[in-house]
Amino acid sequence: MIFIENQEIKKKLLDILDSFKQDDRFCVDRIENEYAVLEKQNDEKIYNVPLCNLPKDIKEKDVLIYKDNEFKLDEKLTDKRKKEIEELTKDLWL
């Protein structure tokens, strides 16, 4: 469900969402004001999505899956990704 009053912005967002495929995955790169900057995992394209259209309490580096025309937090992939990053960076701060 899209919660945007400005019809022009809403149409642009709907066009972007229509381009996503079932089970596409995104990483929350950062949160800026009322938007989350999402990086699509397969092609590394960047999308600005209003926070009102995402799961509540998302954080930077969370992994989202696009399923049934909405974004859902993928807790397993988020945890796996965080562990991989920790493992890669553990020796950097000696």
C-alpha positions as MATLAB code, in Angstrom:
seq = 'MIFIENQEIKKKLLDILDSFKQDDRFCVDRIENEYAVLEKQNDEKIYNVPLCNLPKDIKEKDVLIYKDNEFKLDEKLTDKRKKEIEELTKDLWL';
ca = [
       0.000    0.000    0.000;
       1.320    3.435   -0.945;
       0.821    6.315    1.504;
       1.717    9.387   -0.553;
      -0.620   12.291   -1.155;
       1.278   13.966   -4.018;
      -0.072   12.122   -7.074;
       2.963   12.804   -9.275;
       5.372   11.374   -6.693;
       2.998    8.499   -6.001;
       2.900    7.575   -9.713;
       6.713    7.643   -9.953;
       7.006    5.411   -6.903;
       4.398    2.998   -8.268;
       6.313    2.801  -11.566;
       9.489    1.946   -9.658;
       7.707   -0.644   -7.527;
       6.190   -2.208  -10.638;
       9.717   -2.796  -11.947;
      10.599   -4.924   -8.904;
      10.235   -8.669   -9.091;
       8.870  -10.988   -6.450;
      11.586  -11.773   -3.888;
      13.945   -8.957   -4.936;
      16.228   -8.106   -2.028;
      17.384   -4.700   -0.854;
      19.785   -3.445    1.775;
      18.954   -0.309    3.742;
      22.004    1.809    2.977;
      20.898    4.768    5.077;
      17.895    6.700    6.285;
      17.543   10.353    5.303;
      14.653   12.338    6.727;
      11.465   10.580    5.596;
      13.171    8.242    3.112;
      15.224    5.072    3.213;
      17.966    4.738    0.635;
      17.786    1.140   -0.571;
      20.401   -0.700   -2.603;
      19.029   -3.498   -4.744;
      21.254   -6.506   -4.181;
      21.409   -7.970   -7.686;
      22.193   -4.830   -9.668;
      23.296   -2.372   -6.952;
      20.862    0.315   -8.139;
      19.821    2.840   -5.515;
      16.199    3.713   -4.687;
      14.746    6.314   -2.319;
      11.606    4.879   -0.741;
       9.393    6.745    1.739;
       9.656    5.272    5.234;
       5.871    5.094    5.448;
       6.010    2.337    2.804;
       8.540    0.205    4.664;
       8.363   -1.933    7.797;
       8.472    0.056   11.020;
      11.740    0.263   12.941;
      14.013   -0.599   10.022;
      17.651    0.285   10.499;
      20.683    0.826    8.339;
      22.046   -2.445    6.949;
      18.719   -4.298    7.336;
      17.842   -6.582    4.435;
      14.367   -6.218    2.956;
      12.590   -8.559    0.595;
       9.926   -7.359   -1.837;
       7.100   -9.862   -1.622;
       3.389   -9.596   -2.366;
       3.834   -5.963   -3.451;
       5.372   -4.817   -0.179;
       8.696   -4.717    1.596;
       9.272   -7.127    4.460;
      12.219   -7.362    6.825;
      14.265  -10.500    6.213;
      15.678  -11.114    9.687;
      17.685  -14.197    8.707;
      19.472  -12.449    5.848;
      19.987   -9.348    7.977;
      21.642  -11.404   10.726;
      23.725  -13.352    8.193;
      24.899  -10.153    6.517;
      25.810   -8.525    9.846;
      27.846  -11.593   10.854;
      29.644  -11.600    7.493;
      30.516   -7.910    7.883;
      31.725   -8.462   11.450;
      33.899  -11.344   10.287;
      35.395   -9.307    7.454;
      36.162   -6.323    9.681;
      37.198   -7.990   12.942;
      40.932   -7.688   12.238;
      40.779   -4.074   11.061;
      40.718   -2.563   14.555;
      43.645   -4.270   16.251;
];
